[in-house]
């Protein structure tokens, strides 16, 4: 089965052709990151207009690179949520029209499920069940992947996503947008104990997370230093921030793996490769096998591993499950 897939949830337009859910025949992307960098973040109206300009041409490119014609397509898939509503509507409406015109089924795909399923392409040996840590610009959660379509949320952020914090802190520090890569580069060689930053704990929900206090603490440090004319140790601040994020994510991921009894932990999403910090050290017991999703072919600057969800998994978001 050949599936023509589309993604337009944020500031990148993408199209791919995938065969039988596991083989990527083509993968093309148009990134708007440089355009939005001027504003320090994504401008939804601009993103939507650029999706309109790019999506038809990307569909043709995806077919050409796959060596297929429209008649060879058996289904059309598209990210339907979550994301910027205007941006999503571009992809969904184009995909609906394509499916109708080709006379093939339309498969709606949840964005986070797509991140999770990226692991099935980059790690063909991977099979459920496993715990997946999803870290992206708009979502941060721990998911119990019981089967290919049976999933439950074990824990999630109560406010900001980890990737969103990286972007906002990077903007305040003046080191560029998107924030993940420049923050990671800046943190290399920095002292991750240079600044004492908060690690939030959610009462009665040990697998839930909160990053708004961490973000505010870093912003206050930067603003106070500017007002006093002081110079911040930027590498140390970036390393301390990354360590605080890692100290929030890693222990909860390990606890989720312990509770489920699974021997595998997968990592997925656009924010999956931050500076490791120091959370991985000294954890008791045997660690599960970790499987971070790798890029399939071409990824934009935000690094969204969106493809496989359009290939394999459809339906709504993972359901909420108690710890």
C-alpha positions as CSV (number, residue, x, y, z in Angstrom):
1,X,0.0,0.0,0.0
2,X,1.3,3.5,-1.0
3,X,0.3,6.3,1.3
4,X,0.7,10.0,0.3
5,X,1.1,11.9,3.6
6,X,1.0,15.6,4.6
7,X,2.1,17.6,7.7
8,X,1.4,21.3,8.3
9,X,0.9,21.6,12.0
10,X,3.4,24.4,12.7
11,X,6.0,26.2,10.6
12,X,7.0,23.4,8.2
13,X,5.1,21.9,5.3
14,X,6.0,18.3,4.5
15,X,4.9,15.5,2.2
16,X,6.0,11.9,1.9
17,X,5.1,8.7,0.2
18,X,5.4,5.6,2.3
19,X,4.9,2.0,1.3
20,X,3.4,-0.6,3.7
21,X,3.8,1.6,6.7
22,X,7.6,1.1,7.1
23,X,9.4,2.1,3.9
24,X,9.8,5.8,3.1
25,X,9.9,6.2,-0.6
26,X,10.2,10.0,-0.5
27,X,10.2,12.8,2.1
28,X,10.2,16.5,1.2
29,X,9.9,19.5,3.4
30,X,9.7,23.3,3.2
31,X,10.8,25.0,6.4
32,X,9.9,28.5,7.5
33,X,12.2,28.7,10.5
34,X,14.4,31.4,9.1
35,X,11.4,33.6,8.3
36,X,9.9,33.2,11.8
37,X,13.3,33.7,13.5
38,X,12.9,37.5,12.9
39,X,9.9,37.5,15.3
40,X,11.4,35.1,17.8
41,X,8.6,32.6,17.3
42,X,6.1,31.3,14.9
43,X,3.5,33.8,13.5
44,X,0.4,31.7,12.8
45,X,-1.0,33.8,9.9
46,X,2.4,33.8,8.1
47,X,2.8,30.0,8.7
48,X,-0.7,29.3,7.2
49,X,-0.1,31.4,4.1
50,X,3.3,29.8,3.5
51,X,1.7,26.3,3.8
52,X,-0.8,27.3,1.1
53,X,2.1,28.4,-1.2
54,X,4.1,25.2,-0.6
55,X,1.9,22.2,-0.2
56,X,0.8,21.5,-3.8
57,X,4.4,21.7,-5.1
58,X,5.6,19.4,-2.3
59,X,3.0,16.8,-3.2
60,X,4.2,16.7,-6.8
61,X,7.9,16.5,-5.6
62,X,7.0,13.6,-3.2
63,X,5.4,11.6,-6.0
64,X,8.2,12.3,-8.4
65,X,11.0,11.3,-6.0
66,X,9.1,8.1,-5.1
67,X,8.9,7.3,-8.8
68,X,5.1,7.0,-8.6
69,X,2.1,8.6,-10.3
70,X,-1.2,9.7,-8.7
71,X,-2.8,6.5,-9.8
72,X,-0.3,4.5,-7.6
73,X,-1.6,6.1,-4.4
74,X,-3.8,3.9,-2.2
75,X,-4.6,6.4,0.6
76,X,-3.9,9.9,1.8
77,X,-2.9,10.7,5.4
78,X,-2.7,14.0,7.2
79,X,-1.9,15.5,10.6
80,X,-5.2,16.8,12.0
81,X,-4.1,17.9,15.6
82,X,-2.6,19.3,17.7
83,X,-1.0,22.3,16.2
84,X,-1.8,25.8,14.9
85,X,-5.4,25.7,13.8
86,X,-4.9,27.7,10.6
87,X,-1.8,25.8,9.6
88,X,-3.6,22.4,10.2
89,X,-6.5,23.5,8.1
90,X,-4.3,24.0,5.1
91,X,-3.0,20.4,5.3
92,X,-6.3,18.9,6.2
93,X,-8.2,20.6,3.4
94,X,-5.5,19.8,0.8
95,X,-5.4,16.2,1.9
96,X,-9.2,15.9,1.8
97,X,-9.3,17.3,-1.7
98,X,-6.5,15.0,-2.8
99,X,-8.2,11.9,-1.4
100,X,-11.5,12.9,-3.0
101,X,-9.9,13.5,-6.3
102,X,-8.0,10.3,-6.3
103,X,-10.9,8.3,-4.9
104,X,-8.9,6.9,-2.0
105,X,-9.4,6.8,1.8
106,X,-8.4,9.8,4.0
107,X,-6.5,8.9,7.2
108,X,-6.5,11.5,10.0
109,X,-3.4,11.2,12.2
110,X,-2.8,12.7,15.6
111,X,0.5,14.6,15.8
112,X,1.8,13.0,19.0
113,X,1.0,9.5,17.7
114,X,3.1,10.4,14.7
115,X,6.0,11.3,16.8
116,X,5.7,8.0,18.7
117,X,5.4,5.9,15.5
118,X,8.6,7.5,14.1
119,X,10.4,4.9,16.1
120,X,8.9,2.1,14.0
121,X,10.8,3.3,11.0
122,X,14.1,4.2,12.6
123,X,14.0,1.1,14.7
124,X,12.3,-1.6,12.6
125,X,12.8,-4.2,15.4
126,X,10.7,-2.2,17.8
127,X,7.3,-3.6,18.8
128,X,4.9,-2.6,21.6
129,X,4.6,-2.5,24.5
130,X,7.0,0.3,25.5
131,X,7.1,3.6,27.3
132,X,7.6,6.7,25.1
133,X,8.8,10.1,26.2
134,X,7.3,12.6,23.8
135,X,9.2,15.9,23.9
136,X,8.3,18.6,21.4
137,X,7.7,22.3,21.1
138,X,4.1,22.0,22.0
139,X,3.8,18.7,23.9
140,X,5.7,16.9,26.7
141,X,4.2,13.6,28.0
142,X,4.9,10.0,28.9
143,X,2.9,7.5,27.0
144,X,2.2,3.9,27.7
145,X,2.3,2.4,24.2
146,X,0.4,-0.9,24.8
147,X,-0.1,-1.7,21.1
148,X,0.1,0.1,17.8
149,X,-3.1,2.0,18.4
150,X,-3.7,1.4,22.1
151,X,-2.0,4.1,24.1
152,X,-2.5,5.9,27.4
153,X,-0.9,9.0,28.9
154,X,0.9,8.3,32.1
155,X,2.1,11.8,32.8
156,X,2.3,15.2,31.1
157,X,3.2,18.8,31.6
158,X,0.7,20.9,33.4
159,X,1.7,24.1,31.7
160,X,4.5,24.8,29.2
161,X,6.1,22.1,27.0
162,X,9.9,21.5,27.4
163,X,10.5,22.6,23.8
164,X,8.5,25.8,24.3
165,X,10.7,26.7,27.3
166,X,13.9,26.2,25.2
167,X,12.5,28.5,22.5
168,X,11.5,31.3,25.0
169,X,14.7,31.1,27.0
170,X,16.8,31.2,23.9
171,X,14.9,34.3,22.7
172,X,15.5,36.2,25.9
173,X,19.2,35.2,25.9
174,X,19.4,36.4,22.3
175,X,20.9,33.2,20.9
176,X,18.4,32.5,18.1
177,X,15.2,30.6,17.2
178,X,14.4,27.8,17.2
179,X,16.0,27.5,20.6
180,X,16.9,23.9,21.0
181,X,20.0,23.7,18.9
182,X,21.6,27.0,19.9
183,X,20.8,26.3,23.6
184,X,22.4,22.9,23.3
185,X,25.5,24.3,21.6
186,X,25.8,27.0,24.2
187,X,25.5,24.5,27.1
188,X,28.5,22.5,25.9
189,X,31.4,23.2,28.2
190,X,29.1,25.1,30.6
191,X,28.8,24.3,34.3
192,X,25.4,22.8,34.9
193,X,25.6,23.7,38.6
194,X,26.4,27.3,37.9
195,X,22.9,28.5,38.6
196,X,20.3,27.0,41.0
197,X,17.1,26.5,39.1
198,X,13.8,24.9,40.2
199,X,12.6,21.4,39.5
200,X,8.9,21.3,40.0
201,X,6.9,18.4,41.5
202,X,3.2,18.0,41.0
203,X,1.4,16.9,44.2
204,X,-0.4,13.6,43.9
205,X,0.8,13.1,40.3
206,X,4.4,12.0,40.4
207,X,4.7,11.4,36.6
208,X,3.3,14.9,35.7
209,X,5.6,17.8,35.0
210,X,5.7,21.6,35.1
211,X,8.2,23.8,33.3
212,X,6.6,27.3,33.7
213,X,8.5,28.0,36.9
214,X,11.8,27.0,35.4
215,X,11.2,29.3,32.4
216,X,10.2,32.2,34.7
217,X,13.3,31.6,36.9
218,X,15.6,31.9,33.9
219,X,13.8,35.0,32.5
220,X,14.0,36.7,35.8
221,X,17.8,35.9,36.1
222,X,18.3,37.5,32.6
223,X,16.1,40.6,33.3
224,X,17.7,41.2,36.7
225,X,21.2,41.0,35.3
226,X,20.3,43.4,32.6
227,X,18.8,45.9,35.0
228,X,21.9,45.7,37.2
229,X,24.4,45.8,34.4
230,X,25.8,42.4,35.3
231,X,27.1,39.8,32.9
232,X,25.6,36.3,32.9
233,X,27.6,33.2,32.4
234,X,25.6,32.1,29.4
235,X,27.1,28.7,28.9
236,X,26.6,28.0,32.6
237,X,23.0,29.2,32.4
238,X,22.3,27.2,29.4
239,X,23.8,24.1,30.9
240,X,22.0,24.7,34.2
241,X,18.7,25.1,32.4
242,X,19.2,21.9,30.3
243,X,20.1,20.0,33.5
244,X,16.9,21.2,35.1
245,X,14.9,20.0,32.1
246,X,16.7,16.6,32.1
247,X,16.3,16.3,35.9
248,X,12.5,16.6,35.3
249,X,12.2,14.2,32.3
250,X,14.6,11.4,33.0
251,X,13.6,10.2,36.5
252,X,9.9,10.3,35.5
253,X,10.6,8.3,32.4
254,X,12.5,5.7,34.4
255,X,9.7,5.5,37.0
256,X,7.2,5.0,34.2
257,X,9.2,2.2,32.8
258,X,9.5,0.7,36.3
259,X,5.7,0.9,36.9
260,X,4.8,-0.7,33.5
261,X,7.5,-3.3,33.7
262,X,8.5,-2.7,30.1
263,X,12.1,-3.3,29.0
264,X,12.1,-0.5,26.4
265,X,11.9,3.3,26.5
266,X,11.5,5.2,23.3
267,X,12.0,8.9,22.9
268,X,10.2,10.9,20.2
269,X,9.4,14.5,19.1
270,X,11.2,17.6,18.0
271,X,12.9,18.2,21.3
272,X,14.3,14.7,21.8
273,X,18.0,15.6,21.8
274,X,18.7,18.2,24.5
275,X,21.9,18.5,26.4
276,X,21.9,15.4,28.6
277,X,22.5,17.2,31.8
278,X,23.3,14.9,34.7
279,X,20.0,13.1,35.4
280,X,21.1,9.9,33.7
281,X,23.9,9.3,36.2
282,X,23.4,7.2,39.4
283,X,19.9,5.8,38.7
284,X,19.5,2.6,40.6
285,X,18.5,-0.7,39.1
286,X,18.7,-2.0,35.5
287,X,17.9,0.6,32.9
288,X,15.5,-0.2,30.1
289,X,16.8,-0.1,26.5
290,X,16.5,3.5,25.2
291,X,15.5,4.0,21.6
292,X,15.5,7.7,20.4
293,X,13.9,8.3,17.1
294,X,16.4,9.3,14.4
295,X,15.7,11.4,11.3
296,X,14.2,9.4,8.4
297,X,15.5,11.5,5.5
298,X,15.0,15.2,5.6
299,X,14.1,17.1,8.7
300,X,13.5,20.8,9.2
301,X,15.3,22.9,11.7
302,X,12.8,22.1,14.4
303,X,13.5,18.4,13.9
304,X,10.0,17.1,13.8
305,X,9.9,13.3,13.3
306,X,6.4,13.4,11.9
307,X,6.5,10.9,9.1
308,X,5.6,7.5,10.6
309,X,2.4,8.5,12.3
310,X,1.1,9.2,8.8
311,X,2.1,5.7,7.8
312,X,0.9,3.4,10.5
313,X,-1.3,5.0,13.2
314,X,-4.6,6.9,12.9
315,X,-7.2,8.0,15.4
316,X,-7.3,10.4,18.4
317,X,-4.8,11.3,21.0
318,X,-3.6,8.8,23.6
319,X,-6.1,8.5,26.5
320,X,-5.3,9.5,30.0
321,X,-4.4,6.8,32.5
322,X,-3.8,7.0,36.2
323,X,-0.3,6.5,37.5
